[in-house]
Amino acid sequence: MKIHEKYIKRCIDLAKNGLPSAMPNPSVGALLLVDNRIIAEGYTSAYGGPHAEVNAITYAQTHSPELLQKATLYVTLEPCSHYGKTPPCADLVVASGIKKVVIGTTDPFAKVAGNGIKKLMEAGIDVTVGILESECYEVNKRFFTYHEKKRPYILLKWAETLDGYIAPAQRDKTAPVWITNLYSRQLVHKWRSEEQAILVGANTVLADNPSLTTRDWYGTSPLRVVLNERNELPKDASIFNDQAETIVIASQDPNEVIEILYKKGIQSIIIEGGAKTLQHFIDAGIWDEARVFTGKTTFENGMKAPVFHTQHYTATTQDIKGDILTTYKNKTT
């Protein structure tokens, strides 16, 4: 492995530690290298806190300031060049005396978008850009999708039976009918903690009365979004409890819904149902990833699971204690 790739890979691992708390900022990983020895590392703090470069440089300034000017800074994303919640990282890099910077990928945010790199180069710093770009992109796919495609990163999720149903024809009470095991259900709660919003249609609220929180996993519950054109939801539905914020959108059109969420600054959303809502997004081609569980149960009849009409995706499978999880990646978005 080439030396730049080796240390950017380490920065990618560091960046993962900052998710999801860094959102809506990207989570960045950074390290300082002197004579093939890492003298400091850092990743983006929770939103509003110091960025990765600041954390790494601050550590080095405290523990080995005499080495700082000899160090090469490795960072997954171009250092910011504007004032936001914190001062520009590019200014700190310049002021620290660092002479070399290796960057995974550029920042798509309009207020940065090459300006950070320009500031470093104008200060005489040797800058290398474009190391493991796709891997760096993947870590912050939500951030990149939001700024490049002007919409949230869209994740679809559902569970279906062995015979292809998402819900039974009849049910005895207003509550979820479980298709998957406890391990799969806990994994779903972990996923909820990683996204900014979660969306369902009104029929799902009426049939299941879900709370859509992260009860089985430590983490912040996402913003709850309900599509409800007919204003038919009971005020005492669990979706309206005080465990998380909820908004109601009076539309079923995927493009209109996504535009509203984009304007609200939502970078990622997990759509959990029901079948009609999921199918609308599939038919519109507005999705990035789908995670589909297949349980061991059968219903024989009921609500059919959503279907993909084209093969413009990649798919991988894994076993979750007997449930099969298939992950689809949309190749056309």
C-alpha positions as CSV (number, residue, x, y, z in Angstrom):
1,M,0.0,0.0,0.0
2,K,1.3,3.5,-0.9
3,I,2.2,5.7,2.0
4,H,-0.5,8.3,1.3
5,E,-3.2,5.7,1.0
6,K,-2.1,4.0,4.2
7,Y,-2.5,7.2,6.3
8,I,-5.7,8.4,4.6
9,K,-7.1,5.0,5.3
10,R,-6.3,5.6,9.0
11,C,-8.0,9.0,8.7
12,I,-11.1,7.3,7.3
13,D,-11.3,5.0,10.3
14,L,-11.0,8.0,12.6
15,A,-13.7,9.9,10.7
16,K,-16.2,7.1,11.4
17,N,-15.9,7.8,15.1
18,G,-17.5,11.2,14.6
19,L,-20.7,9.9,13.1
20,P,-23.5,10.6,13.6
21,S,-22.9,13.3,16.2
22,A,-21.0,15.6,13.8
23,M,-24.1,15.9,11.5
24,P,-25.0,18.1,9.7
25,N,-21.3,18.7,9.4
26,P,-19.2,16.0,7.7
27,S,-17.2,13.8,10.0
28,V,-13.5,14.2,9.1
29,G,-10.5,12.3,10.2
30,A,-7.0,13.8,10.5
31,L,-3.5,12.9,11.7
32,L,-0.1,14.4,11.8
33,L,2.9,12.4,10.6
34,V,6.6,12.9,11.3
35,D,9.2,10.5,10.0
36,N,6.5,7.8,9.5
37,R,5.4,8.2,13.1
38,I,1.9,9.5,14.0
39,I,2.3,12.2,16.6
40,A,-1.4,13.3,16.8
41,E,-4.9,12.2,15.6
42,G,-8.3,13.7,15.6
43,Y,-11.8,13.5,14.3
44,T,-14.7,15.9,14.1
45,S,-16.4,16.6,17.5
46,A,-20.1,16.8,17.9
47,Y,-21.8,19.5,15.9
48,G,-20.6,22.9,17.0
49,G,-17.3,21.6,18.4
50,P,-13.8,21.5,17.0
51,H,-13.1,19.9,13.7
52,A,-10.7,17.0,13.1
53,E,-7.7,19.2,12.1
54,V,-8.2,21.4,15.2
55,N,-8.2,18.4,17.5
56,A,-5.1,16.9,16.0
57,I,-3.1,20.1,15.9
58,T,-4.2,21.1,19.4
59,Y,-2.9,17.7,20.7
60,A,0.4,18.2,18.9
61,Q,0.8,21.7,20.2
62,T,0.3,20.4,23.7
63,H,2.4,17.2,23.6
64,S,5.1,17.8,20.9
65,P,5.1,21.4,19.6
66,E,8.7,21.1,18.4
67,L,7.6,18.5,15.8
68,L,4.6,20.4,14.4
69,Q,6.5,22.3,11.6
70,K,8.1,19.0,10.5
71,A,4.7,17.2,10.3
72,T,2.6,16.3,7.3
73,L,-1.1,16.7,7.9
74,Y,-3.3,13.9,6.5
75,V,-7.1,14.7,6.3
76,T,-10.0,13.0,4.6
77,L,-11.7,16.2,3.5
78,E,-10.5,19.6,2.4
79,P,-10.0,21.9,5.4
80,C,-12.8,24.5,5.7
81,S,-12.1,28.1,4.8
82,H,-15.1,30.0,6.2
83,Y,-16.4,31.0,9.6
84,G,-19.3,28.8,10.8
85,K,-19.7,27.4,14.2
86,T,-15.9,27.4,14.4
87,P,-13.1,29.4,12.7
88,P,-11.6,28.2,9.4
89,C,-9.4,25.1,9.8
90,A,-7.3,26.2,6.8
91,D,-6.3,29.3,8.8
92,L,-5.1,27.2,11.7
93,V,-3.2,24.9,9.4
94,V,-1.3,27.9,7.9
95,A,-0.7,29.4,11.4
96,S,0.7,26.1,12.8
97,G,3.6,26.1,10.3
98,I,2.7,22.8,8.8
99,K,4.4,22.5,5.4
100,K,2.7,19.5,3.8
101,V,-1.0,18.5,3.6
102,V,-2.5,15.4,2.0
103,I,-6.3,15.5,1.4
104,G,-8.6,12.7,0.5
105,T,-11.2,14.7,-1.3
106,T,-12.5,18.2,-1.9
107,D,-15.4,19.7,0.0
108,P,-18.7,20.2,-2.1
109,F,-20.0,22.8,0.3
110,A,-20.3,26.1,-1.7
111,K,-18.5,28.1,1.0
112,V,-15.4,25.8,0.8
113,A,-15.4,24.0,-2.6
114,G,-11.6,24.4,-3.3
115,N,-11.1,27.6,-1.3
116,G,-9.5,25.8,1.6
117,I,-7.0,24.2,-0.8
118,K,-6.4,27.5,-2.4
119,K,-5.7,29.2,0.9
120,L,-3.2,26.5,1.8
121,M,-1.4,26.7,-1.5
122,E,-1.2,30.5,-1.4
123,A,0.5,30.1,2.0
124,G,3.2,28.0,0.3
125,I,2.0,24.7,1.7
126,D,2.7,21.6,-0.5
127,V,-0.8,20.1,-1.0
128,T,-1.7,16.7,-2.5
129,V,-5.4,16.0,-3.2
130,G,-7.4,12.9,-4.3
131,I,-6.2,10.0,-2.2
132,L,-8.9,7.2,-1.7
133,E,-11.5,9.7,-2.9
134,S,-14.4,7.2,-3.2
135,E,-13.7,5.8,0.3
136,C,-13.6,9.3,1.7
137,Y,-16.9,10.1,-0.1
138,E,-18.6,7.0,1.4
139,V,-17.9,8.1,5.0
140,N,-19.8,11.3,4.3
141,K,-22.2,10.1,1.6
142,R,-25.1,12.0,3.4
143,F,-23.2,15.3,3.4
144,F,-22.1,14.9,-0.2
145,T,-25.5,13.9,-1.5
146,Y,-27.1,16.9,0.2
147,H,-24.7,19.4,-1.2
148,E,-24.2,17.9,-4.7
149,K,-27.7,16.6,-5.4
150,K,-29.7,19.1,-3.3
151,R,-31.6,16.4,-1.5
152,P,-31.2,14.1,1.5
153,Y,-29.5,10.7,1.3
154,I,-32.4,8.4,1.0
155,L,-32.4,5.0,2.7
156,L,-35.3,2.6,2.3
157,K,-36.0,-0.2,4.8
158,W,-38.6,-2.9,5.2
159,A,-39.0,-6.5,6.3
160,E,-40.8,-9.1,4.2
161,T,-41.9,-12.7,4.8
162,L,-40.5,-15.7,2.9
163,D,-43.6,-15.5,0.6
164,G,-43.1,-11.7,-0.1
165,Y,-45.5,-9.9,2.2
166,I,-44.8,-6.9,4.3
167,A,-48.0,-7.1,6.4
168,P,-50.8,-9.6,7.0
169,A,-54.3,-9.3,5.5
170,Q,-55.8,-9.1,9.0
171,R,-54.6,-8.2,12.4
172,D,-56.0,-8.3,15.9
173,K,-54.8,-5.0,17.2
174,T,-53.1,-1.7,16.2
175,A,-49.5,-2.7,16.7
176,P,-46.6,-4.0,14.6
177,V,-46.6,-7.6,13.4
178,W,-43.0,-8.7,13.7
179,I,-41.4,-10.5,10.8
180,T,-37.8,-10.4,11.9
181,N,-36.0,-11.4,15.1
182,L,-34.8,-9.3,18.0
183,Y,-31.3,-8.9,16.6
184,S,-32.6,-7.4,13.3
185,R,-35.0,-5.1,15.2
186,Q,-32.1,-3.8,17.3
187,L,-30.1,-3.2,14.2
188,V,-32.9,-1.1,12.8
189,H,-32.8,1.1,15.9
190,K,-29.1,1.5,15.5
191,W,-29.8,2.7,11.9
192,R,-32.4,5.2,13.2
193,S,-29.7,6.7,15.4
194,E,-27.5,7.3,12.4
195,E,-30.0,9.3,10.3
196,Q,-31.4,12.7,10.7
197,A,-35.0,11.8,9.9
198,I,-37.3,8.8,9.6
199,L,-40.4,8.8,7.4
200,V,-43.6,6.8,7.2
201,G,-47.0,7.2,5.5
202,A,-50.3,7.8,7.4
203,N,-51.4,4.2,6.9
204,T,-48.4,2.9,8.8
205,V,-49.3,5.1,11.7
206,L,-52.9,4.0,11.7
207,A,-52.1,0.3,11.4
208,D,-49.0,0.0,13.6
209,N,-49.0,3.1,15.9
210,P,-45.2,3.2,15.9
211,S,-43.1,5.6,18.0
212,L,-40.1,5.5,15.5
213,T,-37.5,6.1,18.2
214,T,-34.2,4.5,19.1
215,R,-35.5,2.6,22.1
216,D,-33.3,-0.5,21.6
217,W,-30.1,1.4,20.9
218,Y,-28.2,4.3,22.5
219,G,-28.4,7.4,20.4
220,T,-30.6,10.4,19.4
221,S,-33.9,9.6,17.9
222,P,-34.4,11.1,14.4
223,L,-36.9,13.7,13.3
224,R,-40.2,11.9,12.6
225,V,-41.9,12.7,9.3
226,V,-45.4,11.5,8.4
227,L,-47.0,11.8,5.0
228,N,-50.7,12.6,5.6
229,E,-52.8,14.2,2.9
230,R,-56.2,13.6,4.5
231,N,-55.5,14.9,8.1
232,E,-56.6,11.5,9.5
233,L,-54.1,10.9,12.3
234,P,-55.3,10.6,15.9
235,K,-53.7,13.2,18.2
236,D,-52.8,10.5,20.7
237,A,-50.8,8.5,18.2
238,S,-47.3,7.5,19.5
239,I,-45.8,9.4,16.7
240,F,-46.8,12.6,18.5
241,N,-45.3,11.8,21.9
242,D,-42.5,13.9,23.3
243,Q,-39.7,11.5,22.7
244,A,-38.7,13.1,19.4
245,E,-39.9,16.0,17.1
246,T,-42.5,15.2,14.5
247,I,-43.5,17.0,11.3
248,V,-46.5,16.2,9.0
249,I,-46.3,16.7,5.3
250,A,-49.5,16.9,3.3
251,S,-48.1,15.3,0.2
252,Q,-47.4,11.8,-1.2
253,D,-45.2,13.1,-4.1
254,P,-41.6,12.0,-3.6
255,N,-40.1,15.0,-5.4
256,E,-42.2,17.5,-3.3
257,V,-41.4,15.7,-0.1
258,I,-37.7,15.6,-0.7
259,E,-37.7,19.3,-1.7
260,I,-39.4,20.2,1.6
261,L,-36.9,18.1,3.6
262,Y,-33.9,19.6,1.7
263,K,-35.1,23.1,2.6
264,K,-35.3,22.0,6.2
265,G,-31.6,21.0,6.1
266,I,-32.2,17.3,6.4
267,Q,-29.2,15.5,5.0
268,S,-30.4,11.9,5.4
269,I,-33.7,10.0,5.9
270,I,-34.7,6.4,6.5
271,I,-38.1,5.5,5.0
272,E,-39.6,2.6,6.9
273,G,-43.1,2.3,5.3
274,G,-45.5,1.4,4.4
275,A,-45.5,-0.5,1.2
276,K,-47.3,2.2,-0.8
277,T,-44.9,5.0,0.4
278,L,-41.8,2.8,-0.3
279,Q,-43.1,1.9,-3.7
280,H,-43.6,5.6,-4.6
281,F,-40.0,6.4,-4.0
282,I,-38.8,3.3,-5.8
283,D,-41.0,4.1,-8.8
284,A,-39.7,7.7,-8.9
285,G,-36.1,6.4,-8.7
286,I,-35.5,8.6,-5.7
287,W,-33.5,6.4,-3.4
288,D,-29.8,5.7,-2.7
289,E,-29.8,2.5,-0.6
290,A,-32.3,-0.1,0.5
291,R,-32.0,-2.5,3.3
292,V,-34.5,-5.4,3.1
293,F,-34.9,-8.1,5.7
294,T,-36.4,-11.5,4.9
295,G,-37.7,-13.3,7.9
296,K,-38.5,-16.9,8.4
297,T,-42.3,-16.4,8.6
298,T,-45.0,-16.7,6.0
299,F,-48.4,-14.8,5.7
300,E,-49.9,-16.6,2.6
301,N,-51.8,-13.3,1.8
302,G,-51.7,-9.7,2.8
303,M,-49.9,-6.6,1.7
304,K,-47.2,-7.4,-0.9
305,A,-43.7,-6.1,-0.3
306,P,-42.3,-3.3,-2.6
307,V,-40.6,-4.4,-5.7
308,F,-37.8,-3.0,-7.9
309,H,-38.7,-2.7,-11.5
310,T,-35.2,-2.5,-12.9
311,Q,-31.8,-4.1,-12.2
312,H,-30.0,-0.8,-11.8
313,Y,-28.6,-1.7,-8.5
314,T,-26.0,-3.8,-6.7
315,A,-27.0,-6.2,-4.0
316,T,-25.2,-7.9,-1.1
317,T,-26.6,-10.3,1.5
318,Q,-25.8,-11.2,5.1
319,D,-27.3,-13.5,7.8
320,I,-28.7,-11.8,10.9
321,K,-29.2,-14.8,13.2
322,G,-31.5,-16.5,10.7
323,D,-32.9,-13.4,9.0
324,I,-31.5,-12.5,5.6
325,L,-30.5,-8.8,5.1
326,T,-30.1,-7.7,1.5
327,T,-28.6,-4.3,0.9
328,Y,-29.2,-2.6,-2.4
329,K,-27.3,0.3,-3.8
330,N,-28.9,2.4,-6.5
331,K,-26.5,2.8,-9.5
332,T,-28.6,5.5,-11.2
333,T,-28.6,8.2,-8.5
